[in-house]
Amino acid sequence: MPEEHVETKERSTAQSLMRLWPYVKPVRKRLSGAALVAVAASCVGLVIPLVLKWMVDGPVADRDPGGVWLGALYLLLLGIAEAGLFGVRRWMVARPLAGVEAEMRADLYRRLQRLPVAFHDRWPSGQLLSRATTDLMLLRMFLAFPLTFLLVNGATIVVGFVILLAQQWTLGLILLIPVVPLMIICSAFESKFATVARRAQDQVGDLTTVVEESVLGIRIVKGFGRHRSQALAFRALTERLRTTELEKARLLAGIWSSITLIPELAIGAALVLGTVQVADGDLSAGTLVAFLSTALALRWPVESIGFLLAMCQEAATASDRFFEVMDEPEEADADGAAADTPATGGEDGPARGEMVFEGVEFRYPDAEPGSEPMLSRIDLRVRPGETMALVGGTGSGKTTLTALVPRLYDVTAGRITLDGTDIAAMPRERLRELVSVAFEEPTLFSASVGENVLMGAEGAGEEELRRALSIAQADFVHELPEGVGTQVGEQGLSLSGGQRQRLALARAVVGRPRFLVLDDPLSALDVHTEALVEAALRQVLAETTAIVVAHRPSTVMLADRVALLSEGRITAVGTHQELLRDSAEYAWLMSGASRIPDGVGPDAFPEPSPAGAPFAPDLPAEKGLTR
């Protein structure tokens, strides 16, 4: 979620990174071994100055060519050993860290599947995508490099200073002087960089959201010629991200120059003092060479502190962003069990197929406190085997009401029962086996036609697939290049709107559900296809209890009874003819007129034409109304 919408709990860098321990624990031995190998490699590098001291004070001073060549051989072997040990370290961490990243990504994906719909309503998909890609990459890089080298470089600096103090303690003390100012500088850098790093990662999520929306909505962008405005909006976001990245670069440049300059000044002072001591005969030339070589060998461990701190800060913010999602509560049943927890206890009871709404109220989770509920005092009984049509104006709450049945949202008050059992007391897995849904906006996945349809019923086979396709009048799939095995592509955009809707309907009926919820399932069909689908759908509705959101009279005619929903309340229930006679609002909705005519009673709205034919009531000519 964008930075301005995220409320993060203040944690130190160490606290944020320690949350990764459950993932690191299984590979801790491999990582510890790799760290020890890296420490050994660094210590091998610190032996090189001691060999140089021996060479300068021995073979070089004695003019012994054989000793010089022997010393050169020692240096070569030490260099090979150091390089080999670092290679072994890299090999030791590659496989386990790839596994850690894969496990974290899988856990994040599983959590996203189990989080309530209200969570996904609030979070932009690009923010979630960036957490699953960029943030996890940063965490893998932290585990592979900074985590190890903070230990390795720390051990190297300690061992190096012990050697320096042992060689010449007065010069060693000079090199210890920069420690205090460097600690102050690093502390200030850490707090500033943490804020900027978090801002940059949130902005990457915003940028990902815009790219994703532009790709998915490319037809709208091109259809309305909005590519320029989209490009300008994208450029504004990239400029904002560029500014933040430059701020990060300035902070890194500042600490890098400070960490480089201060130790260099100390080394320069030690060189001057050491040269004076050699001239006075208080220090051998070999000792000075070894001291300076050791000091120079410690430059990289010291200078890398800023770089490693920056990577740690980015990893800490990535960890916070990852666990922001992982900390969100999953969908839970009444007993607090997770949604996917297997059902326990008694049987479901008789399979009668009754659906009852008792005093149902609903307010969206992000609604203002004290605001009017979206749905209020909904009392409705759908009899076993009955089809109930939901009719109402735009924004009346029809889609929201249907979303409560499979518990995409939980009711705020009241309850919904299926065969006498409160759905809040059912495991969601069992509930969604009983209730099948088809939404007004059909969603297809990047999979084959068959896989998309069979997603509606686990364990369904070829026979059920053919039956569902036939009911939904989706036999067009057999003419596709690979039949039901044809890949439909992302969002199913390779198919027409009507084809996608028919496949979504087939997915809803493939499992022969006990309860069926259809949200205007025929809106994208032409009149002739709609009539064919309705004819086949009547057979399915005769075997199940169904709620159908309807906007057209032809869809209403599928139902046994109709419930009129107005401003979040059920204002009338009856047959189509009864409501035409008794409810002016219902008659107006079915007529398609722009308003309810003054003085026009229910008798002005006759029974609609047969399914598939347009409905156009005869309105009084004296009112100036025509068909």
PANUTI-104015 format. One record per residue (C-alpha): residue number from 1; x, y, z. Coordinates in pm, whole numbers, always signed. Example, Ala and Ser with C-alpha at 12.3 -4.5 7.8 and 13.67 -1.06 7.14 Angstrom:
BEGIN
{node 1,{+1230,-450,+780}} {node 2,{+1367,-106,+714}} 
//
This chain:
BEGIN
{node 1,{+0,+0,+0}} {node 2,{+134,+349,-73}} {node 3,{+343,+503,+200}} {node 4,{+82,+757,+303}} {node 5,{-170,+482,+376}} {node 6,{+58,+253,+576}} {node 7,{+76,+264,+950}} {node 8,{+398,+87,+1039}} {node 9,{+500,-10,+1388}} {node 10,{+831,+147,+1482}} {node 11,{+1098,-122,+1501}} {node 12,{+1474,-110,+1509}} {node 13,{+1668,-254,+1218}} {node 14,{+1768,-554,+1427}} {node 15,{+1408,-620,+1535}} {node 16,{+1284,-607,+1175}} {node 17,{+1557,-842,+1053}} {node 18,{+1516,-1085,+1344}} {node 19,{+1166,-1160,+1216}} {node 20,{+1335,-1351,+935}} {node 21,{+1472,-1606,+1181}} {node 22,{+1197,-1871,+1129}} {node 23,{+1294,-1882,+760}} {node 24,{+1669,-1875,+826}} {node 25,{+1665,-2129,+1109}} {node 26,{+1645,-2442,+885}} {node 27,{+1962,-2332,+697}} {node 28,{+2146,-2177,+991}} {node 29,{+2420,-2444,+993}} {node 30,{+2500,-2388,+627}} {node 31,{+2506,-2010,+671}} {node 32,{+2719,-2036,+986}} {node 33,{+2964,-2260,+803}} {node 34,{+2980,-2013,+515}} {node 35,{+3048,-1728,+759}} {node 36,{+3332,-1922,+924}} {node 37,{+3484,-1993,+582}} {node 38,{+3464,-1622,+497}} {node 39,{+3629,-1529,+830}} {node 40,{+3906,-1778,+755}} {node 41,{+3951,-1625,+409}} {node 42,{+3981,-1275,+558}} {node 43,{+4230,-1395,+819}} {node 44,{+4438,-1553,+542}} {node 45,{+4449,-1211,+381}} {node 46,{+4588,-1065,+707}} {node 47,{+4877,-1315,+700}} {node 48,{+5008,-1158,+378}} {node 49,{+5148,-845,+558}} {node 50,{+5337,-1076,+799}} {node 51,{+5500,-1252,+504}} {node 52,{+5594,-911,+362}} {node 53,{+5758,-820,+696}} {node 54,{+5961,-1141,+688}} {node 55,{+6067,-1074,+328}} {node 56,{+6174,-712,+391}} {node 57,{+6359,-778,+716}} {node 58,{+6504,-1109,+591}} {node 59,{+6578,-1193,+224}} {node 60,{+6552,-833,+99}} {node 61,{+6779,-696,+373}} {node 62,{+7020,-989,+328}} {node 63,{+7006,-961,-55}} {node 64,{+6891,-1325,-80}} {node 65,{+6714,-1383,-417}} {node 66,{+6614,-1737,-320}} {node 67,{+6437,-1609,-9}} {node 68,{+6255,-1344,-216}} {node 69,{+6127,-1606,-460}} {node 70,{+6018,-1825,-168}} {node 71,{+5830,-1533,-15}} {node 72,{+5665,-1465,-351}} {node 73,{+5552,-1828,-362}} {node 74,{+5403,-1795,-13}} {node 75,{+5213,-1484,-123}} {node 76,{+5079,-1664,-432}} {node 77,{+4959,-1960,-228}} {node 78,{+4794,-1733,+27}} {node 79,{+4615,-1541,-252}} {node 80,{+4489,-1866,-407}} {node 81,{+4372,-1991,-68}} {node 82,{+4185,-1666,+1}} {node 83,{+4012,-1670,-337}} {node 84,{+3923,-2039,-301}} {node 85,{+3771,-1990,+43}} {node 86,{+3553,-1702,-76}} {node 87,{+3437,-1919,-368}} {node 88,{+3343,-2198,-127}} {node 89,{+3147,-1947,+83}} {node 90,{+2947,-1838,-220}} {node 91,{+2871,-2198,-314}} {node 92,{+2758,-2278,+41}} {node 93,{+2498,-1999,+57}} {node 94,{+2354,-2005,-296}} {node 95,{+2125,-2308,-271}} {node 96,{+1986,-2256,+83}} {node 97,{+1914,-1887,+24}} {node 98,{+1731,-1962,-300}} {node 99,{+1521,-2203,-94}} {node 100,{+1454,-1938,+172}} {node 101,{+1337,-1691,-92}} {node 102,{+1113,-1952,-255}} {node 103,{+957,-2045,+80}} {node 104,{+889,-1682,+171}} {node 105,{+732,-1618,-169}} {node 106,{+513,-1929,-134}} {node 107,{+405,-1824,+216}} {node 108,{+319,-1475,+92}} {node 109,{+112,-1617,-194}} {node 110,{-71,-1854,+40}} {node 111,{-146,-1569,+279}} {node 112,{-281,-1352,-5}} {node 113,{-521,-1632,-101}} {node 114,{-649,-1656,+257}} {node 115,{-689,-1287,+332}} {node 116,{-1043,-1145,+321}} {node 117,{-1175,-961,+18}} {node 118,{-1185,-641,+225}} {node 119,{-804,-654,+243}} {node 120,{-773,-678,-135}} {node 121,{-1019,-391,-173}} {node 122,{-778,-168,+21}} {node 123,{-442,-275,-122}} {node 124,{-326,-192,-476}} {node 125,{-212,-505,-656}} {node 126,{+117,-341,-755}} {node 127,{+210,-297,-388}} {node 128,{+152,-667,-327}} {node 129,{+342,-760,-642}} {node 130,{+646,-551,-541}} {node 131,{+652,-726,-203}} {node 132,{+657,-1065,-373}} {node 133,{+938,-967,-612}} {node 134,{+1159,-667,-529}} {node 135,{+1136,-695,-151}} {node 136,{+1209,-1067,-144}} {node 137,{+1505,-1013,-377}} {node 138,{+1643,-753,-131}} {node 139,{+1601,-998,+157}} {node 140,{+1785,-1273,-32}} {node 141,{+2068,-1032,-111}} {node 142,{+2087,-934,+258}} {node 143,{+2111,-1296,+369}} {node 144,{+2372,-1369,+103}} {node 145,{+2602,-1071,+156}} {node 146,{+2551,-815,+438}} {node 147,{+2445,-1071,+699}} {node 148,{+2768,-1265,+645}} {node 149,{+3003,-976,+588}} {node 150,{+2893,-774,+888}} {node 151,{+3028,-1065,+1090}} {node 152,{+3325,-1127,+862}} {node 153,{+3433,-764,+840}} {node 154,{+3381,-714,+1212}} {node 155,{+3600,-1017,+1288}} {node 156,{+3856,-898,+1033}} {node 157,{+3877,-550,+1190}} {node 158,{+3920,-697,+1541}} {node 159,{+4191,-942,+1433}} {node 160,{+4358,-675,+1222}} {node 161,{+4379,-427,+1509}} {node 162,{+4519,-696,+1739}} {node 163,{+4796,-751,+1484}} {node 164,{+4852,-375,+1448}} {node 165,{+4879,-322,+1824}} {node 166,{+5112,-621,+1851}} {node 167,{+5337,-481,+1577}} {node 168,{+5354,-122,+1711}} {node 169,{+5101,-17,+1971}} {node 170,{+5165,+356,+1937}} {node 171,{+5080,+351,+1567}} {node 172,{+4783,+123,+1638}} {node 173,{+4635,+375,+1880}} {node 174,{+4647,+640,+1606}} {node 175,{+4431,+420,+1386}} {node 176,{+4180,+369,+1668}} {node 177,{+4112,+744,+1696}} {node 178,{+3854,+748,+1406}} {node 179,{+3634,+484,+1575}} {node 180,{+3423,+731,+1777}} {node 181,{+3343,+979,+1496}} {node 182,{+3268,+690,+1259}} {node 183,{+3016,+543,+1505}} {node 184,{+2839,+879,+1534}} {node 185,{+2828,+922,+1157}} {node 186,{+2693,+567,+1103}} {node 187,{+2419,+616,+1363}} {node 188,{+2299,+937,+1196}} {node 189,{+2314,+775,+853}} {node 190,{+2113,+472,+965}} {node 191,{+1814,+674,+1088}} {node 192,{+1799,+896,+777}} {node 193,{+1854,+617,+527}} {node 194,{+1580,+400,+682}} {node 195,{+1316,+665,+607}} {node 196,{+1432,+721,+251}} {node 197,{+1464,+347,+179}} {node 198,{+1106,+286,+292}} {node 199,{+979,+572,+77}} {node 200,{+1163,+438,-228}} {node 201,{+1024,+86,-187}} {node 202,{+669,+215,-147}} {node 203,{+713,+427,-460}} {node 204,{+831,+121,-651}} {node 205,{+503,-44,-548}} {node 206,{+306,+256,-675}} {node 207,{+495,+243,-1004}} {node 208,{+425,-130,-1037}} {node 209,{+55,-64,-983}} {node 210,{+45,+193,-1264}} {node 211,{+228,-37,-1506}} {node 212,{-3,-327,-1424}} {node 213,{-317,-119,-1465}} {node 214,{-193,+28,-1792}} {node 215,{-122,-316,-1935}} {node 216,{-453,-467,-1821}} {node 217,{-643,-159,-1940}} {node 218,{-453,-117,-2266}} {node 219,{-776,-135,-2468}} {node 220,{-923,+157,-2274}} {node 221,{-599,+356,-2302}} {node 222,{-584,+305,-2677}} {node 223,{-960,+330,-2731}} {node 224,{-975,+677,-2573}} {node 225,{-635,+790,-2697}} {node 226,{-507,+839,-2342}} {node 227,{-153,+714,-2399}} {node 228,{-10,+1063,-2357}} {node 229,{-181,+1129,-2024}} {node 230,{-85,+781,-1903}} {node 231,{+274,+845,-2006}} {node 232,{+274,+1177,-1822}} {node 233,{+134,+1015,-1509}} {node 234,{+396,+744,-1531}} {node 235,{+670,+1000,-1580}} {node 236,{+554,+1191,-1270}} {node 237,{+586,+873,-1063}} {node 238,{+926,+790,-1210}} {node 239,{+1046,+1144,-1137}} {node 240,{+930,+1108,-779}} {node 241,{+1113,+776,-750}} {node 242,{+1420,+927,-918}} {node 243,{+1425,+1209,-661}} {node 244,{+1409,+957,-378}} {node 245,{+1684,+742,-529}} {node 246,{+1904,+1051,-568}} {node 247,{+1845,+1129,-203}} {node 248,{+1959,+777,-120}} {node 249,{+2265,+828,-339}} {node 250,{+2351,+1154,-159}} {node 251,{+2330,+984,+178}} {node 252,{+2547,+696,+56}} {node 253,{+2798,+937,-97}} {node 254,{+2819,+1130,+229}} {node 255,{+2883,+831,+451}} {node 256,{+3116,+669,+198}} {node 257,{+3333,+979,+172}} {node 258,{+3338,+1018,+551}} {node 259,{+3426,+654,+613}} {node 260,{+3698,+675,+348}} {node 261,{+3847,+1012,+444}} {node 262,{+3876,+976,+823}} {node 263,{+4065,+641,+822}} {node 264,{+4289,+769,+538}} {node 265,{+4388,+1066,+753}} {node 266,{+4469,+828,+1038}} {node 267,{+4676,+606,+808}} {node 268,{+4862,+911,+679}} {node 269,{+4943,+1021,+1034}} {node 270,{+5061,+669,+1121}} {node 271,{+5281,+665,+808}} {node 272,{+5449,+992,+900}} {node 273,{+5510,+883,+1261}} {node 274,{+5629,+538,+1151}} {node 275,{+5874,+687,+899}} {node 276,{+6021,+906,+1174}} {node 277,{+6058,+600,+1400}} {node 278,{+6233,+404,+1122}} {node 279,{+6470,+698,+1064}} {node 280,{+6545,+708,+1437}} {node 281,{+6607,+334,+1444}} {node 282,{+6315,+265,+1678}} {node 283,{+6126,+62,+1415}} {node 284,{+6239,-179,+1144}} {node 285,{+6145,-115,+782}} {node 286,{+5980,-457,+762}} {node 287,{+5760,-380,+1061}} {node 288,{+5650,-50,+902}} {node 289,{+5572,-225,+573}} {node 290,{+5374,-495,+753}} {node 291,{+5189,-234,+962}} {node 292,{+5092,-27,+660}} {node 293,{+4998,-337,+461}} {node 294,{+4772,-454,+746}} {node 295,{+4616,-107,+775}} {node 296,{+4551,-98,+401}} {node 297,{+4401,-450,+419}} {node 298,{+4152,-314,+673}} {node 299,{+4040,-33,+443}} {node 300,{+3775,-241,+263}} {node 301,{+3619,-386,+583}} {node 302,{+3596,-32,+724}} {node 303,{+3483,+142,+404}} {node 304,{+3219,-125,+337}} {node 305,{+3039,-36,+661}} {node 306,{+2828,+231,+488}} {node 307,{+2742,+3,+200}} {node 308,{+2649,-284,+433}} {node 309,{+2442,-56,+658}} {node 310,{+2250,+69,+354}} {node 311,{+2174,-287,+244}} {node 312,{+2068,-375,+599}} {node 313,{+1829,-80,+607}} {node 314,{+1676,-174,+273}} {node 315,{+1641,-533,+394}} {node 316,{+1479,-415,+720}} {node 317,{+1219,-209,+532}} {node 318,{+1163,-501,+294}} {node 319,{+1109,-725,+596}} {node 320,{+859,-478,+741}} {node 321,{+672,-461,+411}} {node 322,{+667,-843,+382}} {node 323,{+535,-891,+734}} {node 324,{+276,-614,+691}} {node 325,{+96,-861,+469}} {node 326,{+183,-1171,+672}} {node 327,{+53,-1005,+991}} {node 328,{-290,-939,+841}} {node 329,{-548,-1175,+997}} {node 330,{-677,-1448,+771}} {node 331,{-1041,-1519,+711}} {node 332,{-1155,-1695,+1027}} {node 333,{-1461,-1896,+1117}} {node 334,{-1671,-1834,+1424}} {node 335,{-1446,-2048,+1643}} {node 336,{-1138,-1856,+1528}} {node 337,{-1007,-2135,+1307}} {node 338,{-847,-2040,+979}} {node 339,{-1066,-2055,+671}} {node 340,{-897,-2363,+533}} {node 341,{-921,-2560,+859}} {node 342,{-1105,-2888,+793}} {node 343,{-1456,-2904,+930}} {node 344,{-1509,-3086,+1257}} {node 345,{-1818,-3188,+1444}} {node 346,{-2157,-3298,+1323}} {node 347,{-2301,-3351,+979}} {node 348,{-2445,-3079,+759}} {node 349,{-2799,-3190,+824}} {node 350,{-3063,-3262,+563}} {node 351,{-2983,-3131,+217}} {node 352,{-3301,-2927,+181}} {node 353,{-3159,-2617,+13}} {node 354,{-3319,-2342,+221}} {node 355,{-3150,-2000,+241}} {node 356,{-3263,-1748,+502}} {node 357,{-3151,-1390,+573}} {node 358,{-3242,-1285,+928}} {node 359,{-3200,-918,+1021}} {node 360,{-2889,-888,+805}} {node 361,{-2696,-563,+814}} {node 362,{-2369,-486,+643}} {node 363,{-2126,-198,+653}} {node 364,{-1798,-206,+460}} {node 365,{-1492,-239,+688}} {node 366,{-1350,+96,+574}} {node 367,{-1679,+284,+621}} {node 368,{-1683,+584,+851}} {node 369,{-1788,+498,+1209}} {node 370,{-2156,+568,+1263}} {node 371,{-2233,+584,+890}} {node 372,{-2546,+426,+745}} {node 373,{-2503,+56,+667}} {node 374,{-2495,-52,+305}} {node 375,{-2760,-313,+383}} {node 376,{-3009,-277,+666}} {node 377,{-3262,-516,+820}} {node 378,{-3261,-768,+538}} {node 379,{-3517,-1042,+609}} {node 380,{-3561,-1285,+323}} {node 381,{-3637,-1655,+290}} {node 382,{-3549,-1846,-27}} {node 383,{-3735,-2176,-26}} {node 384,{-3568,-2506,-115}} {node 385,{-3532,-2534,-490}} {node 386,{-3659,-2179,-544}} {node 387,{-3498,-1916,-764}} {node 388,{-3514,-1565,-619}} {node 389,{-3441,-1267,-841}} {node 390,{-3287,-956,-684}} {node 391,{-3396,-637,-856}} {node 392,{-3299,-282,-767}} {node 393,{-3150,+37,-895}} {node 394,{-2777,+101,-928}} {node 395,{-2615,+118,-585}} {node 396,{-2907,-45,-407}} {node 397,{-2681,-322,-268}} {node 398,{-2766,-622,-488}} {node 399,{-2407,-731,-556}} {node 400,{-2311,-667,-193}} {node 401,{-2596,-890,-73}} {node 402,{-2492,-1175,-300}} {node 403,{-2129,-1144,-181}} {node 404,{-2243,-1215,+176}} {node 405,{-2367,-1566,+90}} {node 406,{-2023,-1721,+14}} {node 407,{-1878,-1497,+291}} {node 408,{-1666,-1282,+65}} {node 409,{-1768,-1033,+332}} {node 410,{-1908,-1107,+678}} {node 411,{-2236,-958,+790}} {node 412,{-2215,-672,+1040}} {node 413,{-2531,-785,+1218}} {node 414,{-2791,-1058,+1180}} {node 415,{-2717,-1390,+1016}} {node 416,{-2756,-1597,+702}} {node 417,{-2848,-1963,+732}} {node 418,{-2830,-2248,+485}} {node 419,{-3055,-2536,+582}} {node 420,{-3078,-2390,+931}} {node 421,{-2699,-2361,+983}} {node 422,{-2548,-2018,+1031}} {node 423,{-2287,-1973,+759}} {node 424,{-2063,-1798,+1014}} {node 425,{-2039,-2132,+1195}} {node 426,{-1935,-2321,+881}} {node 427,{-1575,-2368,+771}} {node 428,{-1541,-2152,+462}} {node 429,{-1409,-2444,+264}} {node 430,{-1732,-2635,+325}} {node 431,{-1947,-2327,+264}} {node 432,{-1790,-2267,-74}} {node 433,{-1849,-2628,-170}} {node 434,{-2220,-2571,-110}} {node 435,{-2242,-2226,-272}} {node 436,{-2128,-2155,-625}} {node 437,{-2102,-1805,-771}} {node 438,{-2085,-1629,-1106}} {node 439,{-2003,-1259,-1102}} {node 440,{-2112,-986,-1339}} {node 441,{-1749,-921,-1435}} {node 442,{-1620,-1264,-1538}} {node 443,{-1259,-1330,-1440}} {node 444,{-1057,-1590,-1626}} {node 445,{-703,-1698,-1551}} {node 446,{-400,-1762,-1771}} {node 447,{-488,-2128,-1813}} {node 448,{-678,-2349,-2050}} {node 449,{-1053,-2324,-2105}} {node 450,{-1104,-2656,-1930}} {node 451,{-894,-2557,-1629}} {node 452,{-1088,-2233,-1591}} {node 453,{-1424,-2412,-1593}} {node 454,{-1318,-2702,-1369}} {node 455,{-1196,-2451,-1110}} {node 456,{-1561,-2441,-1005}} {node 457,{-1558,-2797,-869}} {node 458,{-1268,-2995,-731}} {node 459,{-1259,-3345,-872}} {node 460,{-1496,-3276,-1163}} {node 461,{-1417,-3466,-1483}} {node 462,{-1474,-3453,-1857}} {node 463,{-1842,-3540,-1834}} {node 464,{-1915,-3256,-1592}} {node 465,{-1709,-3020,-1810}} {node 466,{-1911,-3105,-2124}} {node 467,{-2239,-3066,-1933}} {node 468,{-2141,-2726,-1794}} {node 469,{-2026,-2597,-2133}} {node 470,{-2354,-2714,-2287}} {node 471,{-2565,-2541,-2021}} {node 472,{-2372,-2216,-2065}} {node 473,{-2402,-2241,-2445}} {node 474,{-2022,-2234,-2456}} {node 475,{-1979,-2494,-2727}} {node 476,{-1774,-2234,-2916}} {node 477,{-1473,-2369,-2724}} {node 478,{-1467,-2676,-2946}} {node 479,{-1389,-2451,-3243}} {node 480,{-1084,-2298,-3071}} {node 481,{-741,-2412,-3197}} {node 482,{-694,-2668,-2917}} {node 483,{-1051,-2705,-2798}} {node 484,{-1091,-2705,-2421}} {node 485,{-711,-2714,-2395}} {node 486,{-677,-2370,-2555}} {node 487,{-499,-2115,-2336}} {node 488,{-727,-1815,-2294}} {node 489,{-451,-1571,-2198}} {node 490,{-435,-1315,-1921}} {node 491,{-780,-1207,-1799}} {node 492,{-927,-1401,-2093}} {node 493,{-891,-1095,-2314}} {node 494,{-849,-1318,-2620}} {node 495,{-1222,-1395,-2587}} {node 496,{-1523,-1169,-2628}} {node 497,{-1715,-1042,-2326}} {node 498,{-2003,-1280,-2395}} {node 499,{-1768,-1577,-2431}} {node 500,{-1598,-1495,-2101}} {node 501,{-1935,-1465,-1930}} {node 502,{-2051,-1800,-2063}} {node 503,{-1733,-1968,-1935}} {node 504,{-1784,-1806,-1595}} {node 505,{-2140,-1940,-1591}} {node 506,{-2013,-2286,-1685}} {node 507,{-1767,-2265,-1395}} {node 508,{-2052,-2184,-1158}} {node 509,{-2270,-2482,-1258}} {node 510,{-2005,-2749,-1319}} {node 511,{-2016,-2878,-962}} {node 512,{-2397,-2910,-938}} {node 513,{-2401,-2679,-633}} {node 514,{-2677,-2692,-373}} {node 515,{-2690,-2310,-372}} {node 516,{-2621,-2088,-671}} {node 517,{-2554,-1712,-667}} {node 518,{-2558,-1541,-1007}} {node 519,{-2482,-1170,-1040}} {node 520,{-2645,-1065,-1366}} {node 521,{-2485,-1360,-1548}} {node 522,{-2635,-1285,-1889}} {node 523,{-2559,-914,-1925}} {node 524,{-2298,-956,-2200}} {node 525,{-2498,-1197,-2417}} {node 526,{-2687,-1112,-2729}} {node 527,{-3063,-1167,-2734}} {node 528,{-3051,-1501,-2919}} {node 529,{-2770,-1652,-2712}} {node 530,{-2940,-1526,-2396}} {node 531,{-3257,-1717,-2487}} {node 532,{-3059,-2038,-2543}} {node 533,{-2867,-2000,-2217}} {node 534,{-3186,-1928,-2025}} {node 535,{-3350,-2240,-2162}} {node 536,{-3060,-2458,-2047}} {node 537,{-3020,-2267,-1721}} {node 538,{-3380,-2340,-1625}} {node 539,{-3284,-2708,-1594}} {node 540,{-3002,-2621,-1353}} {node 541,{-3216,-2383,-1148}} {node 542,{-3480,-2654,-1111}} {node 543,{-3225,-2861,-915}} {node 544,{-3082,-2592,-689}} {node 545,{-3167,-2296,-470}} {node 546,{-3057,-1978,-641}} {node 547,{-3033,-1603,-606}} {node 548,{-3006,-1418,-937}} {node 549,{-2931,-1048,-968}} {node 550,{-3143,-930,-1258}} {node 551,{-3160,-609,-1455}} {node 552,{-3367,-728,-1750}} {node 553,{-3720,-869,-1755}} {node 554,{-3602,-1174,-1946}} {node 555,{-3368,-1263,-1659}} {node 556,{-3642,-1200,-1403}} {node 557,{-3860,-1456,-1581}} {node 558,{-3610,-1726,-1471}} {node 559,{-3712,-1668,-1109}} {node 560,{-4003,-1805,-906}} {node 561,{-4018,-1489,-695}} {node 562,{-3862,-1145,-698}} {node 563,{-3717,-935,-412}} {node 564,{-3701,-560,-468}} {node 565,{-3399,-399,-305}} {node 566,{-3410,-25,-253}} {node 567,{-3148,+179,-65}} {node 568,{-3017,-126,+115}} {node 569,{-3356,-263,+223}} {node 570,{-3595,-526,+91}} {node 571,{-3908,-322,+13}} {node 572,{-4117,-585,-164}} {node 573,{-4120,-960,-228}} {node 574,{-4352,-1145,-462}} {node 575,{-4395,-1287,-807}} {node 576,{-4315,-1077,-1108}} {node 577,{-4682,-1012,-1177}} {node 578,{-4754,-922,-815}} {node 579,{-4476,-665,-802}} {node 580,{-4578,-517,-1136}} {node 581,{-4923,-468,-989}} {node 582,{-4827,-349,-640}} {node 583,{-4491,-169,-675}} {node 584,{-4452,+141,-891}} {node 585,{-4074,+136,-837}} {node 586,{-4048,-221,-963}} {node 587,{-4266,-145,-1262}} {node 588,{-4050,+156,-1338}} {node 589,{-3729,-52,-1317}} {node 590,{-3874,-312,-1552}} {node 591,{-3999,-51,-1797}} {node 592,{-3666,+115,-1857}} {node 593,{-3828,+460,-1843}} {node 594,{-3617,+751,-1729}} {node 595,{-3853,+823,-1437}} {node 596,{-4178,+706,-1284}} {node 597,{-4449,+898,-1473}} {node 598,{-4680,+1115,-1264}} {node 599,{-5019,+963,-1223}} {node 600,{-4921,+634,-1383}} {node 601,{-5039,+338,-1177}} {node 602,{-4926,-24,-1178}} {node 603,{-5176,-118,-1448}} {node 604,{-4964,+75,-1698}} {node 605,{-4695,-192,-1668}} {node 606,{-4812,-518,-1823}} {node 607,{-4640,-853,-1804}} {node 608,{-4315,-852,-2003}} {node 609,{-4263,-1014,-2336}} {node 610,{-4129,-1369,-2354}} {node 611,{-3766,-1432,-2267}} {node 612,{-3527,-1283,-2513}} {node 613,{-3769,-1019,-2644}} {node 614,{-3738,-653,-2550}} {node 615,{-3979,-522,-2285}} {node 616,{-4154,-198,-2372}} {node 617,{-4477,-122,-2184}} {node 618,{-4750,+86,-2339}} {node 619,{-4752,+414,-2149}} {node 620,{-5040,+664,-2170}} {node 621,{-5012,+888,-2471}} {node 622,{-5151,+1183,-2280}} {node 623,{-4844,+1184,-2062}} {node 624,{-4628,+1237,-2365}} {node 625,{-4454,+902,-2322}} {node 626,{-4372,+666,-2604}} {node 627,{-4216,+326,-2630}} 
//
